[in-house]
Amino acid sequence: MPPRGMLDRIWTTAKAVFGVALLVVCALLAAQKLDRERAEQSAQALFRAGGPEATGSITPAAPALPTRTPSE
């Protein structure tokens, strides 16, 4: 059986690794949540602004030319 001091060091190291991993997971989850909220907000702002034409991301189509009927 290994000495007691060695087990204490292993346990302390395992706790530290677990704590750092937990912090990383929490940070990733928080970043994902923020990304989703910002995506929803930007989509809502786009629709409030009047769509892609209002923001300039899509240019409006040219007006259609008047059509002639065969009788004219």
mmJSON file of the N, C-alpha and C atoms, coordinates in Angstrom:
{"data_MODEL":{"atom_site":{
"group_PDB":["ATOM","ATOM","ATOM","ATOM","ATOM","ATOM","ATOM","ATOM","ATOM","ATOM","ATOM","ATOM","ATOM","ATOM","ATOM","ATOM","ATOM","ATOM","ATOM","ATOM","ATOM","ATOM","ATOM","ATOM","ATOM","ATOM","ATOM","ATOM","ATOM","ATOM","ATOM","ATOM","ATOM","ATOM","ATOM","ATOM","ATOM","ATOM","ATOM","ATOM","ATOM","ATOM","ATOM","ATOM","ATOM","ATOM","ATOM","ATOM","ATOM","ATOM","ATOM","ATOM","ATOM","ATOM","ATOM","ATOM","ATOM","ATOM","ATOM","ATOM","ATOM","ATOM","ATOM","ATOM","ATOM","ATOM","ATOM","ATOM","ATOM","ATOM","ATOM","ATOM","ATOM","ATOM","ATOM","ATOM","ATOM","ATOM","ATOM","ATOM","ATOM","ATOM","ATOM","ATOM","ATOM","ATOM","ATOM","ATOM","ATOM","ATOM","ATOM","ATOM","ATOM","ATOM","ATOM","ATOM","ATOM","ATOM","ATOM","ATOM","ATOM","ATOM","ATOM","ATOM","ATOM","ATOM","ATOM","ATOM","ATOM","ATOM","ATOM","ATOM","ATOM","ATOM","ATOM","ATOM","ATOM","ATOM","ATOM","ATOM","ATOM","ATOM","ATOM","ATOM","ATOM","ATOM","ATOM","ATOM","ATOM","ATOM","ATOM","ATOM","ATOM","ATOM","ATOM","ATOM","ATOM","ATOM","ATOM","ATOM","ATOM","ATOM","ATOM","ATOM","ATOM","ATOM","ATOM","ATOM","ATOM","ATOM","ATOM","ATOM","ATOM","ATOM","ATOM","ATOM","ATOM","ATOM","ATOM","ATOM","ATOM","ATOM","ATOM","ATOM","ATOM","ATOM","ATOM","ATOM","ATOM","ATOM","ATOM","ATOM","ATOM","ATOM","ATOM","ATOM","ATOM","ATOM","ATOM","ATOM","ATOM","ATOM","ATOM","ATOM","ATOM","ATOM","ATOM","ATOM","ATOM","ATOM","ATOM","ATOM","ATOM","ATOM","ATOM","ATOM","ATOM","ATOM","ATOM","ATOM","ATOM","ATOM","ATOM","ATOM","ATOM","ATOM","ATOM","ATOM","ATOM","ATOM","ATOM","ATOM","ATOM","ATOM","ATOM","ATOM"],
"id":[1,2,3,4,5,6,7,8,9,10,11,12,13,14,15,16,17,18,19,20,21,22,23,24,25,26,27,28,29,30,31,32,33,34,35,36,37,38,39,40,41,42,43,44,45,46,47,48,49,50,51,52,53,54,55,56,57,58,59,60,61,62,63,64,65,66,67,68,69,70,71,72,73,74,75,76,77,78,79,80,81,82,83,84,85,86,87,88,89,90,91,92,93,94,95,96,97,98,99,100,101,102,103,104,105,106,107,108,109,110,111,112,113,114,115,116,117,118,119,120,121,122,123,124,125,126,127,128,129,130,131,132,133,134,135,136,137,138,139,140,141,142,143,144,145,146,147,148,149,150,151,152,153,154,155,156,157,158,159,160,161,162,163,164,165,166,167,168,169,170,171,172,173,174,175,176,177,178,179,180,181,182,183,184,185,186,187,188,189,190,191,192,193,194,195,196,197,198,199,200,201,202,203,204,205,206,207,208,209,210,211,212,213,214,215,216],
"type_symbol":["N","C","C","N","C","C","N","C","C","N","C","C","N","C","C","N","C","C","N","C","C","N","C","C","N","C","C","N","C","C","N","C","C","N","C","C","N","C","C","N","C","C","N","C","C","N","C","C","N","C","C","N","C","C","N","C","C","N","C","C","N","C","C","N","C","C","N","C","C","N","C","C","N","C","C","N","C","C","N","C","C","N","C","C","N","C","C","N","C","C","N","C","C","N","C","C","N","C","C","N","C","C","N","C","C","N","C","C","N","C","C","N","C","C","N","C","C","N","C","C","N","C","C","N","C","C","N","C","C","N","C","C","N","C","C","N","C","C","N","C","C","N","C","C","N","C","C","N","C","C","N","C","C","N","C","C","N","C","C","N","C","C","N","C","C","N","C","C","N","C","C","N","C","C","N","C","C","N","C","C","N","C","C","N","C","C","N","C","C","N","C","C","N","C","C","N","C","C","N","C","C","N","C","C","N","C","C","N","C","C","N","C","C","N","C","C"],
"label_atom_id":["N","CA","C","N","CA","C","N","CA","C","N","CA","C","N","CA","C","N","CA","C","N","CA","C","N","CA","C","N","CA","C","N","CA","C","N","CA","C","N","CA","C","N","CA","C","N","CA","C","N","CA","C","N","CA","C","N","CA","C","N","CA","C","N","CA","C","N","CA","C","N","CA","C","N","CA","C","N","CA","C","N","CA","C","N","CA","C","N","CA","C","N","CA","C","N","CA","C","N","CA","C","N","CA","C","N","CA","C","N","CA","C","N","CA","C","N","CA","C","N","CA","C","N","CA","C","N","CA","C","N","CA","C","N","CA","C","N","CA","C","N","CA","C","N","CA","C","N","CA","C","N","CA","C","N","CA","C","N","CA","C","N","CA","C","N","CA","C","N","CA","C","N","CA","C","N","CA","C","N","CA","C","N","CA","C","N","CA","C","N","CA","C","N","CA","C","N","CA","C","N","CA","C","N","CA","C","N","CA","C","N","CA","C","N","CA","C","N","CA","C","N","CA","C","N","CA","C","N","CA","C","N","CA","C","N","CA","C","N","CA","C","N","CA","C","N","CA","C","N","CA","C"],
"label_alt_id":[null,null,null,null,null,null,null,null,null,null,null,null,null,null,null,null,null,null,null,null,null,null,null,null,null,null,null,null,null,null,null,null,null,null,null,null,null,null,null,null,null,null,null,null,null,null,null,null,null,null,null,null,null,null,null,null,null,null,null,null,null,null,null,null,null,null,null,null,null,null,null,null,null,null,null,null,null,null,null,null,null,null,null,null,null,null,null,null,null,null,null,null,null,null,null,null,null,null,null,null,null,null,null,null,null,null,null,null,null,null,null,null,null,null,null,null,null,null,null,null,null,null,null,null,null,null,null,null,null,null,null,null,null,null,null,null,null,null,null,null,null,null,null,null,null,null,null,null,null,null,null,null,null,null,null,null,null,null,null,null,null,null,null,null,null,null,null,null,null,null,null,null,null,null,null,null,null,null,null,null,null,null,null,null,null,null,null,null,null,null,null,null,null,null,null,null,null,null,null,null,null,null,null,null,null,null,null,null,null,null,null,null,null,null,null,null],
"label_comp_id":["MET","MET","MET","PRO","PRO","PRO","PRO","PRO","PRO","ARG","ARG","ARG","GLY","GLY","GLY","MET","MET","MET","LEU","LEU","LEU","ASP","ASP","ASP","ARG","ARG","ARG","ILE","ILE","ILE","TRP","TRP","TRP","THR","THR","THR","THR","THR","THR","ALA","ALA","ALA","LYS","LYS","LYS","ALA","ALA","ALA","VAL","VAL","VAL","PHE","PHE","PHE","GLY","GLY","GLY","VAL","VAL","VAL","ALA","ALA","ALA","LEU","LEU","LEU","LEU","LEU","LEU","VAL","VAL","VAL","VAL","VAL","VAL","CYS","CYS","CYS","ALA","ALA","ALA","LEU","LEU","LEU","LEU","LEU","LEU","ALA","ALA","ALA","ALA","ALA","ALA","GLN","GLN","GLN","LYS","LYS","LYS","LEU","LEU","LEU","ASP","ASP","ASP","ARG","ARG","ARG","GLU","GLU","GLU","ARG","ARG","ARG","ALA","ALA","ALA","GLU","GLU","GLU","GLN","GLN","GLN","SER","SER","SER","ALA","ALA","ALA","GLN","GLN","GLN","ALA","ALA","ALA","LEU","LEU","LEU","PHE","PHE","PHE","ARG","ARG","ARG","ALA","ALA","ALA","GLY","GLY","GLY","GLY","GLY","GLY","PRO","PRO","PRO","GLU","GLU","GLU","ALA","ALA","ALA","THR","THR","THR","GLY","GLY","GLY","SER","SER","SER","ILE","ILE","ILE","THR","THR","THR","PRO","PRO","PRO","ALA","ALA","ALA","ALA","ALA","ALA","PRO","PRO","PRO","ALA","ALA","ALA","LEU","LEU","LEU","PRO","PRO","PRO","THR","THR","THR","ARG","ARG","ARG","THR","THR","THR","PRO","PRO","PRO","SER","SER","SER","GLU","GLU","GLU"],
"label_asym_id":["A","A","A","A","A","A","A","A","A","A","A","A","A","A","A","A","A","A","A","A","A","A","A","A","A","A","A","A","A","A","A","A","A","A","A","A","A","A","A","A","A","A","A","A","A","A","A","A","A","A","A","A","A","A","A","A","A","A","A","A","A","A","A","A","A","A","A","A","A","A","A","A","A","A","A","A","A","A","A","A","A","A","A","A","A","A","A","A","A","A","A","A","A","A","A","A","A","A","A","A","A","A","A","A","A","A","A","A","A","A","A","A","A","A","A","A","A","A","A","A","A","A","A","A","A","A","A","A","A","A","A","A","A","A","A","A","A","A","A","A","A","A","A","A","A","A","A","A","A","A","A","A","A","A","A","A","A","A","A","A","A","A","A","A","A","A","A","A","A","A","A","A","A","A","A","A","A","A","A","A","A","A","A","A","A","A","A","A","A","A","A","A","A","A","A","A","A","A","A","A","A","A","A","A","A","A","A","A","A","A","A","A","A","A","A","A"],
"label_entity_id":["1","1","1","1","1","1","1","1","1","1","1","1","1","1","1","1","1","1","1","1","1","1","1","1","1","1","1","1","1","1","1","1","1","1","1","1","1","1","1","1","1","1","1","1","1","1","1","1","1","1","1","1","1","1","1","1","1","1","1","1","1","1","1","1","1","1","1","1","1","1","1","1","1","1","1","1","1","1","1","1","1","1","1","1","1","1","1","1","1","1","1","1","1","1","1","1","1","1","1","1","1","1","1","1","1","1","1","1","1","1","1","1","1","1","1","1","1","1","1","1","1","1","1","1","1","1","1","1","1","1","1","1","1","1","1","1","1","1","1","1","1","1","1","1","1","1","1","1","1","1","1","1","1","1","1","1","1","1","1","1","1","1","1","1","1","1","1","1","1","1","1","1","1","1","1","1","1","1","1","1","1","1","1","1","1","1","1","1","1","1","1","1","1","1","1","1","1","1","1","1","1","1","1","1","1","1","1","1","1","1","1","1","1","1","1","1"],
"label_seq_id":[1,1,1,2,2,2,3,3,3,4,4,4,5,5,5,6,6,6,7,7,7,8,8,8,9,9,9,10,10,10,11,11,11,12,12,12,13,13,13,14,14,14,15,15,15,16,16,16,17,17,17,18,18,18,19,19,19,20,20,20,21,21,21,22,22,22,23,23,23,24,24,24,25,25,25,26,26,26,27,27,27,28,28,28,29,29,29,30,30,30,31,31,31,32,32,32,33,33,33,34,34,34,35,35,35,36,36,36,37,37,37,38,38,38,39,39,39,40,40,40,41,41,41,42,42,42,43,43,43,44,44,44,45,45,45,46,46,46,47,47,47,48,48,48,49,49,49,50,50,50,51,51,51,52,52,52,53,53,53,54,54,54,55,55,55,56,56,56,57,57,57,58,58,58,59,59,59,60,60,60,61,61,61,62,62,62,63,63,63,64,64,64,65,65,65,66,66,66,67,67,67,68,68,68,69,69,69,70,70,70,71,71,71,72,72,72],
"pdbx_PDB_ins_code":[null,null,null,null,null,null,null,null,null,null,null,null,null,null,null,null,null,null,null,null,null,null,null,null,null,null,null,null,null,null,null,null,null,null,null,null,null,null,null,null,null,null,null,null,null,null,null,null,null,null,null,null,null,null,null,null,null,null,null,null,null,null,null,null,null,null,null,null,null,null,null,null,null,null,null,null,null,null,null,null,null,null,null,null,null,null,null,null,null,null,null,null,null,null,null,null,null,null,null,null,null,null,null,null,null,null,null,null,null,null,null,null,null,null,null,null,null,null,null,null,null,null,null,null,null,null,null,null,null,null,null,null,null,null,null,null,null,null,null,null,null,null,null,null,null,null,null,null,null,null,null,null,null,null,null,null,null,null,null,null,null,null,null,null,null,null,null,null,null,null,null,null,null,null,null,null,null,null,null,null,null,null,null,null,null,null,null,null,null,null,null,null,null,null,null,null,null,null,null,null,null,null,null,null,null,null,null,null,null,null,null,null,null,null,null,null],
"Cartn_x":[0.851,0.0,0.895,0.566,1.417,1.332,2.342,2.32,1.145,0.703,-0.456,-0.212,0.97,1.294,1.115,1.433,1.284,-0.198,-1.025,-2.466,-3.065,-2.575,-3.051,-2.712,-1.491,-1.101,-1.92,-2.157,-2.977,-4.388,-4.951,-6.308,-6.38,-5.385,-5.351,-5.246,-4.425,-4.281,-5.581,-6.221,-7.493,-8.557,-8.622,-9.589,-9.307,-8.026,-7.662,-8.037,-7.756,-8.092,-9.609,-10.333,-11.791,-12.335,-11.777,-12.227,-11.982,-10.816,-10.517,-11.44,-11.652,-12.547,-13.963,-14.403,-15.738,-15.839,-14.805,-14.801,-14.853,-14.124,-14.121,-15.504,-16.113,-17.454,-18.461,-18.398,-19.324,-19.107,-17.869,-17.582,-18.108,-17.947,-18.452,-19.975,-20.625,-22.089,-22.594,-21.928,-22.335,-22.131,-21.036,-20.786,-21.828,-22.205,-23.224,-24.568,-24.903,-26.156,-26.162,-25.054,-24.967,-25.067,-24.419,-24.49,-25.918,-26.649,-28.044,-28.904,-28.707,-29.496,-29.197,-27.929,-27.566,-28.102,-28.114,-28.645,-30.14,-30.855,-32.295,-32.537,-31.74,-31.912,-31.629,-30.596,-30.277,-31.34,-31.903,-32.971,-34.222,-34.523,-35.683,-35.465,-34.263,-33.974,-34.065,-33.67,-33.741,-35.19,-36.072,-37.476,-38.151,-37.728,-38.285,-37.853,-36.651,-36.133,-36.802,-37.526,-38.216,-37.636,-36.806,-36.273,-34.916,-34.43,-33.081,-32.949,-34.035,-33.948,-33.599,-34.143,-33.892,-32.441,-31.835,-30.46,-29.453,-29.902,-28.997,-28.328,-28.691,-28.055,-28.582,-29.791,-30.357,-30.927,-30.562,-31.087,-32.483,-33.371,-34.722,-34.714,-35.652,-35.751,-36.236,-35.841,-36.296,-37.791,-38.507,-39.947,-40.21,-41.266,-41.608,-42.066,-41.7,-42.126,-43.595,-44.339,-45.757,-45.884,-46.815,-47.022,-48.115,-47.998,-48.999,-49.861,-51.083,-51.99,-51.968,-52.307,-52.255,-53.172,-54.195,-55.124,-54.547,-53.483,-52.932,-52.098],
"Cartn_y":[-1.179,0.0,1.24,2.249,3.444,4.247,5.038,5.867,6.849,7.213,8.111,9.463,9.991,11.286,11.305,10.185,10.111,10.14,9.445,9.446,10.835,11.551,12.918,13.823,13.68,14.493,14.134,12.861,12.43,12.976,12.884,13.383,14.897,15.634,17.083,17.435,16.708,16.942,16.633,15.535,15.162,16.227,16.759,17.814,19.072,19.421,20.613,20.44,19.268,19.008,19.041,18.45,18.457,19.882,20.679,22.06,22.889,22.742,23.483,23.024,21.719,21.204,21.735,21.817,22.336,23.812,24.586,25.992,26.145,25.312,25.385,25.039,24.006,23.611,24.728,25.321,26.419,27.615,27.937,29.054,28.77,27.546,27.196,27.246,26.775,26.825,28.265,29.113,30.514,31.207,30.909,31.506,31.046,29.783,29.265,29.948,30.146,30.811,32.249,32.955,34.332,34.386,33.442,33.416,33.218,32.328,32.091,33.328,33.981,35.182,36.298,36.473,37.524,37.216,35.958,35.587,35.883,35.584,35.873,37.376,38.149,39.596,40.206,39.721,40.287,39.911,38.713,38.322,39.167,39.423,40.248,41.681,42.203,43.562,43.655,42.612,42.602,42.682,41.937,41.97,43.279,43.854,45.151,46.241,46.109,47.128,47.056,46.023,45.926,44.891,44.046,42.988,43.32,42.465,42.648,43.878,44.323,45.516,46.744,46.817,47.979,48.026,46.867,46.852,46.922,46.721,46.782,45.475,44.406,43.124,42.534,42.912,42.507,43.767,44.013,45.205,44.91,45.882,45.641,45.427,44.631,44.337,45.578,45.672,46.787,46.636,47.755,47.641,46.974,46.227,45.499,46.481,46.194,47.028,46.764,47.792,47.559,46.586,45.695,44.714,45.196,44.792,45.165,43.958,44.244,43.17,43.064,41.936,41.761,42.726,43.26,44.156,45.552,45.906,47.258,47.458],
"Cartn_z":[0.0,0.0,0.0,-0.887,-0.945,0.351,0.604,1.824,1.808,2.983,3.136,2.471,2.545,1.966,0.455,-0.188,-1.633,-2.018,-1.284,-1.562,-1.36,-0.363,-0.13,-1.315,-1.847,-3.006,-4.237,-4.444,-5.589,-5.45,-4.251,-4.024,-4.24,-3.76,-3.942,-5.43,-6.163,-7.593,-8.319,-7.951,-8.588,-8.329,-7.123,-6.813,-7.629,-7.772,-8.545,-10.013,-10.575,-11.98,-12.16,-11.254,-11.331,-11.228,-10.344,-10.187,-11.433,-12.043,-13.274,-14.401,-14.519,-15.556,-15.355,-14.126,-13.838,-14.223,-13.951,-14.344,-15.864,-16.586,-18.049,-18.596,-18.068,-18.526,-18.254,-17.09,-16.766,-17.691,-17.994,-18.893,-20.299,-20.775,-22.105,-22.155,-21.114,-21.075,-21.036,-20.267,-20.194,-21.539,-22.227,-23.543,-24.551,-24.492,-25.407,-25.157,-23.896,-23.561,-24.085,-23.894,-24.389,-25.908,-26.588,-28.047,-28.525,-27.879,-28.27,-28.031,-26.89,-26.582,-27.579,-27.913,-28.87,-30.253,-30.636,-31.951,-32.013,-30.937,-30.893,-30.952,-30.211,-30.189,-31.555,-32.228,-33.535,-34.558,-34.457,-35.377,-35.123,-33.869,-33.553,-34.03,-33.862,-34.318,-35.834,-36.515,-37.971,-38.431,-37.793,-38.196,-37.791,-36.665,-36.265,-37.234,-37.783,-38.689,-40.056,-40.334,-41.604,-42.536,-42.045,-42.877,-43.462,-44.307,-44.856,-45.742,-46.355,-47.197,-46.358,-45.147,-44.291,-43.813,-43.613,-43.137,-44.259,-45.494,-46.624,-46.952,-46.244,-46.546,-47.847,-48.232,-49.52,-50.151,-51.364,-52.033,-52.558,-52.485,-52.972,-54.479,-54.927,-56.357,-57.096,-58.348,-59.174,-59.425,-59.52,-59.756,-61.103,-61.143,-62.359,-63.434,-64.647,-65.763,-66.055,-66.474,-66.772,-67.944,-67.82,-68.867,-69.833,-71.052,-72.058,-72.355,-72.533,-72.939,-74.455,-75.014,-76.466,-77.22,-76.579,-77.287,-77.474,-76.809,-76.921,-78.126],
"occupancy":[1.0,1.0,1.0,1.0,1.0,1.0,1.0,1.0,1.0,1.0,1.0,1.0,1.0,1.0,1.0,1.0,1.0,1.0,1.0,1.0,1.0,1.0,1.0,1.0,1.0,1.0,1.0,1.0,1.0,1.0,1.0,1.0,1.0,1.0,1.0,1.0,1.0,1.0,1.0,1.0,1.0,1.0,1.0,1.0,1.0,1.0,1.0,1.0,1.0,1.0,1.0,1.0,1.0,1.0,1.0,1.0,1.0,1.0,1.0,1.0,1.0,1.0,1.0,1.0,1.0,1.0,1.0,1.0,1.0,1.0,1.0,1.0,1.0,1.0,1.0,1.0,1.0,1.0,1.0,1.0,1.0,1.0,1.0,1.0,1.0,1.0,1.0,1.0,1.0,1.0,1.0,1.0,1.0,1.0,1.0,1.0,1.0,1.0,1.0,1.0,1.0,1.0,1.0,1.0,1.0,1.0,1.0,1.0,1.0,1.0,1.0,1.0,1.0,1.0,1.0,1.0,1.0,1.0,1.0,1.0,1.0,1.0,1.0,1.0,1.0,1.0,1.0,1.0,1.0,1.0,1.0,1.0,1.0,1.0,1.0,1.0,1.0,1.0,1.0,1.0,1.0,1.0,1.0,1.0,1.0,1.0,1.0,1.0,1.0,1.0,1.0,1.0,1.0,1.0,1.0,1.0,1.0,1.0,1.0,1.0,1.0,1.0,1.0,1.0,1.0,1.0,1.0,1.0,1.0,1.0,1.0,1.0,1.0,1.0,1.0,1.0,1.0,1.0,1.0,1.0,1.0,1.0,1.0,1.0,1.0,1.0,1.0,1.0,1.0,1.0,1.0,1.0,1.0,1.0,1.0,1.0,1.0,1.0,1.0,1.0,1.0,1.0,1.0,1.0,1.0,1.0,1.0,1.0,1.0,1.0,1.0,1.0,1.0,1.0,1.0,1.0],
"B_iso_or_equiv":[0.0,0.0,0.0,0.0,0.0,0.0,0.0,0.0,0.0,0.0,0.0,0.0,0.0,0.0,0.0,0.0,0.0,0.0,0.0,0.0,0.0,0.0,0.0,0.0,0.0,0.0,0.0,0.0,0.0,0.0,0.0,0.0,0.0,0.0,0.0,0.0,0.0,0.0,0.0,0.0,0.0,0.0,0.0,0.0,0.0,0.0,0.0,0.0,0.0,0.0,0.0,0.0,0.0,0.0,0.0,0.0,0.0,0.0,0.0,0.0,0.0,0.0,0.0,0.0,0.0,0.0,0.0,0.0,0.0,0.0,0.0,0.0,0.0,0.0,0.0,0.0,0.0,0.0,0.0,0.0,0.0,0.0,0.0,0.0,0.0,0.0,0.0,0.0,0.0,0.0,0.0,0.0,0.0,0.0,0.0,0.0,0.0,0.0,0.0,0.0,0.0,0.0,0.0,0.0,0.0,0.0,0.0,0.0,0.0,0.0,0.0,0.0,0.0,0.0,0.0,0.0,0.0,0.0,0.0,0.0,0.0,0.0,0.0,0.0,0.0,0.0,0.0,0.0,0.0,0.0,0.0,0.0,0.0,0.0,0.0,0.0,0.0,0.0,0.0,0.0,0.0,0.0,0.0,0.0,0.0,0.0,0.0,0.0,0.0,0.0,0.0,0.0,0.0,0.0,0.0,0.0,0.0,0.0,0.0,0.0,0.0,0.0,0.0,0.0,0.0,0.0,0.0,0.0,0.0,0.0,0.0,0.0,0.0,0.0,0.0,0.0,0.0,0.0,0.0,0.0,0.0,0.0,0.0,0.0,0.0,0.0,0.0,0.0,0.0,0.0,0.0,0.0,0.0,0.0,0.0,0.0,0.0,0.0,0.0,0.0,0.0,0.0,0.0,0.0,0.0,0.0,0.0,0.0,0.0,0.0,0.0,0.0,0.0,0.0,0.0,0.0],
"pdbx_formal_charge":[null,null,null,null,null,null,null,null,null,null,null,null,null,null,null,null,null,null,null,null,null,null,null,null,null,null,null,null,null,null,null,null,null,null,null,null,null,null,null,null,null,null,null,null,null,null,null,null,null,null,null,null,null,null,null,null,null,null,null,null,null,null,null,null,null,null,null,null,null,null,null,null,null,null,null,null,null,null,null,null,null,null,null,null,null,null,null,null,null,null,null,null,null,null,null,null,null,null,null,null,null,null,null,null,null,null,null,null,null,null,null,null,null,null,null,null,null,null,null,null,null,null,null,null,null,null,null,null,null,null,null,null,null,null,null,null,null,null,null,null,null,null,null,null,null,null,null,null,null,null,null,null,null,null,null,null,null,null,null,null,null,null,null,null,null,null,null,null,null,null,null,null,null,null,null,null,null,null,null,null,null,null,null,null,null,null,null,null,null,null,null,null,null,null,null,null,null,null,null,null,null,null,null,null,null,null,null,null,null,null,null,null,null,null,null,null],
"auth_seq_id":[1,1,1,2,2,2,3,3,3,4,4,4,5,5,5,6,6,6,7,7,7,8,8,8,9,9,9,10,10,10,11,11,11,12,12,12,13,13,13,14,14,14,15,15,15,16,16,16,17,17,17,18,18,18,19,19,19,20,20,20,21,21,21,22,22,22,23,23,23,24,24,24,25,25,25,26,26,26,27,27,27,28,28,28,29,29,29,30,30,30,31,31,31,32,32,32,33,33,33,34,34,34,35,35,35,36,36,36,37,37,37,38,38,38,39,39,39,40,40,40,41,41,41,42,42,42,43,43,43,44,44,44,45,45,45,46,46,46,47,47,47,48,48,48,49,49,49,50,50,50,51,51,51,52,52,52,53,53,53,54,54,54,55,55,55,56,56,56,57,57,57,58,58,58,59,59,59,60,60,60,61,61,61,62,62,62,63,63,63,64,64,64,65,65,65,66,66,66,67,67,67,68,68,68,69,69,69,70,70,70,71,71,71,72,72,72],
"auth_comp_id":["MET","MET","MET","PRO","PRO","PRO","PRO","PRO","PRO","ARG","ARG","ARG","GLY","GLY","GLY","MET","MET","MET","LEU","LEU","LEU","ASP","ASP","ASP","ARG","ARG","ARG","ILE","ILE","ILE","TRP","TRP","TRP","THR","THR","THR","THR","THR","THR","ALA","ALA","ALA","LYS","LYS","LYS","ALA","ALA","ALA","VAL","VAL","VAL","PHE","PHE","PHE","GLY","GLY","GLY","VAL","VAL","VAL","ALA","ALA","ALA","LEU","LEU","LEU","LEU","LEU","LEU","VAL","VAL","VAL","VAL","VAL","VAL","CYS","CYS","CYS","ALA","ALA","ALA","LEU","LEU","LEU","LEU","LEU","LEU","ALA","ALA","ALA","ALA","ALA","ALA","GLN","GLN","GLN","LYS","LYS","LYS","LEU","LEU","LEU","ASP","ASP","ASP","ARG","ARG","ARG","GLU","GLU","GLU","ARG","ARG","ARG","ALA","ALA","ALA","GLU","GLU","GLU","GLN","GLN","GLN","SER","SER","SER","ALA","ALA","ALA","GLN","GLN","GLN","ALA","ALA","ALA","LEU","LEU","LEU","PHE","PHE","PHE","ARG","ARG","ARG","ALA","ALA","ALA","GLY","GLY","GLY","GLY","GLY","GLY","PRO","PRO","PRO","GLU","GLU","GLU","ALA","ALA","ALA","THR","THR","THR","GLY","GLY","GLY","SER","SER","SER","ILE","ILE","ILE","THR","THR","THR","PRO","PRO","PRO","ALA","ALA","ALA","ALA","ALA","ALA","PRO","PRO","PRO","ALA","ALA","ALA","LEU","LEU","LEU","PRO","PRO","PRO","THR","THR","THR","ARG","ARG","ARG","THR","THR","THR","PRO","PRO","PRO","SER","SER","SER","GLU","GLU","GLU"],
"auth_asym_id":["A","A","A","A","A","A","A","A","A","A","A","A","A","A","A","A","A","A","A","A","A","A","A","A","A","A","A","A","A","A","A","A","A","A","A","A","A","A","A","A","A","A","A","A","A","A","A","A","A","A","A","A","A","A","A","A","A","A","A","A","A","A","A","A","A","A","A","A","A","A","A","A","A","A","A","A","A","A","A","A","A","A","A","A","A","A","A","A","A","A","A","A","A","A","A","A","A","A","A","A","A","A","A","A","A","A","A","A","A","A","A","A","A","A","A","A","A","A","A","A","A","A","A","A","A","A","A","A","A","A","A","A","A","A","A","A","A","A","A","A","A","A","A","A","A","A","A","A","A","A","A","A","A","A","A","A","A","A","A","A","A","A","A","A","A","A","A","A","A","A","A","A","A","A","A","A","A","A","A","A","A","A","A","A","A","A","A","A","A","A","A","A","A","A","A","A","A","A","A","A","A","A","A","A","A","A","A","A","A","A","A","A","A","A","A","A"],
"auth_atom_id":["N","CA","C","N","CA","C","N","CA","C","N","CA","C","N","CA","C","N","CA","C","N","CA","C","N","CA","C","N","CA","C","N","CA","C","N","CA","C","N","CA","C","N","CA","C","N","CA","C","N","CA","C","N","CA","C","N","CA","C","N","CA","C","N","CA","C","N","CA","C","N","CA","C","N","CA","C","N","CA","C","N","CA","C","N","CA","C","N","CA","C","N","CA","C","N","CA","C","N","CA","C","N","CA","C","N","CA","C","N","CA","C","N","CA","C","N","CA","C","N","CA","C","N","CA","C","N","CA","C","N","CA","C","N","CA","C","N","CA","C","N","CA","C","N","CA","C","N","CA","C","N","CA","C","N","CA","C","N","CA","C","N","CA","C","N","CA","C","N","CA","C","N","CA","C","N","CA","C","N","CA","C","N","CA","C","N","CA","C","N","CA","C","N","CA","C","N","CA","C","N","CA","C","N","CA","C","N","CA","C","N","CA","C","N","CA","C","N","CA","C","N","CA","C","N","CA","C","N","CA","C","N","CA","C","N","CA","C","N","CA","C","N","CA","C","N","CA","C","N","CA","C"],
"pdbx_PDB_model_num":[1,1,1,1,1,1,1,1,1,1,1,1,1,1,1,1,1,1,1,1,1,1,1,1,1,1,1,1,1,1,1,1,1,1,1,1,1,1,1,1,1,1,1,1,1,1,1,1,1,1,1,1,1,1,1,1,1,1,1,1,1,1,1,1,1,1,1,1,1,1,1,1,1,1,1,1,1,1,1,1,1,1,1,1,1,1,1,1,1,1,1,1,1,1,1,1,1,1,1,1,1,1,1,1,1,1,1,1,1,1,1,1,1,1,1,1,1,1,1,1,1,1,1,1,1,1,1,1,1,1,1,1,1,1,1,1,1,1,1,1,1,1,1,1,1,1,1,1,1,1,1,1,1,1,1,1,1,1,1,1,1,1,1,1,1,1,1,1,1,1,1,1,1,1,1,1,1,1,1,1,1,1,1,1,1,1,1,1,1,1,1,1,1,1,1,1,1,1,1,1,1,1,1,1,1,1,1,1,1,1,1,1,1,1,1,1]
}}}
